[in-house]
Amino acid sequence: MNSAEMWQQFCEASNSPEPELAGYEECGFCDNQSDADTLAELVRIGKKTGTCSCLWEYEHNREPLPQAGSYRVVIDWAGQAVCVIRIMAVEIVPYDRITAEFAWSEGEGDQSMRYWQEAHWSWFARTLPEIGRVAVPEMPLVCETFARVFPI
């Protein structure tokens, strides 16, 4: 099923015009098939309820920040729709101020703070040079929490 089909099903099931009026964005996680599919599945089963990215990437790409209340259709690596989520909160937090609670919400690995720090440091150290930046402990992260709203 593609994103448009899943979105239509969600709108019909919600019995409310609000989702249709708000619209949605399509989103996938990570830049390789294995991780993208794993993360999409973690969202689908409700284990992953948080994600983050570096504020500098938004600034570099001149993209607006995510907004609480907005909807996304999560896709896997092949572009197939997995579920619909609603962004519940968006907060800018320095990497070195991330809480264990937020690390847990990302649902990855053993959900520990140590795992989160190692995995995310590795990610940012690899990807930030593409925009002329380097990972530093105080780098600002855009932290999102979300809820799966379809299918329930």
NORVENWO-V516832 format. One record per backbone hydrogen bond with DSSP energy under -1.0 kcal/mol. NH is the residue of the N-H (numbers start at 1). CO is the residue of the C=O. If there is no record, write none. Layout:
# NORVENWO-V516832
NH,CO ; NH,CO
This chain:
# NORVENWO-V516832
6,2 ; 7,3 ; 8,4 ; 9,5 ; 10,6 ; 11,7 ; 12,8 ; 13,9 ; 14,10 ; 21,17 ; 22,18 ; 23,19 ; 25,71 ; 27,73 ; 36,32 ; 37,33 ; 38,34 ; 39,35 ; 40,36 ; 41,37 ; 42,38 ; 43,39 ; 44,40 ; 45,41 ; 46,43 ; 47,42 ; 48,42 ; 49,105 ; 50,105 ; 51,144 ; 53,142 ; 55,140 ; 57,54 ; 58,54 ; 59,55 ; 60,56 ; 61,57 ; 63,58 ; 69,87 ; 70,67 ; 72,85 ; 73,25 ; 74,83 ; 75,27 ; 76,80 ; 79,76 ; 81,1 ; 82,74 ; 83,74 ; 84,150 ; 85,72 ; 86,147 ; 87,70 ; 88,145 ; 89,145 ; 91,143 ; 93,141 ; 95,139 ; 96,137 ; 97,94 ; 98,95 ; 103,99 ; 104,100 ; 105,101 ; 106,102 ; 107,104 ; 111,108 ; 116,112 ; 117,113 ; 118,114 ; 119,115 ; 120,116 ; 121,117 ; 122,118 ; 123,119 ; 124,120 ; 125,121 ; 126,122 ; 127,123 ; 128,124 ; 130,127 ; 131,128 ; 132,129 ; 133,128 ; 139,136 ; 141,93 ; 142,53 ; 143,91 ; 144,51 ; 145,89 ; 146,49 ; 147,86 ; 149,84 ; 150,84
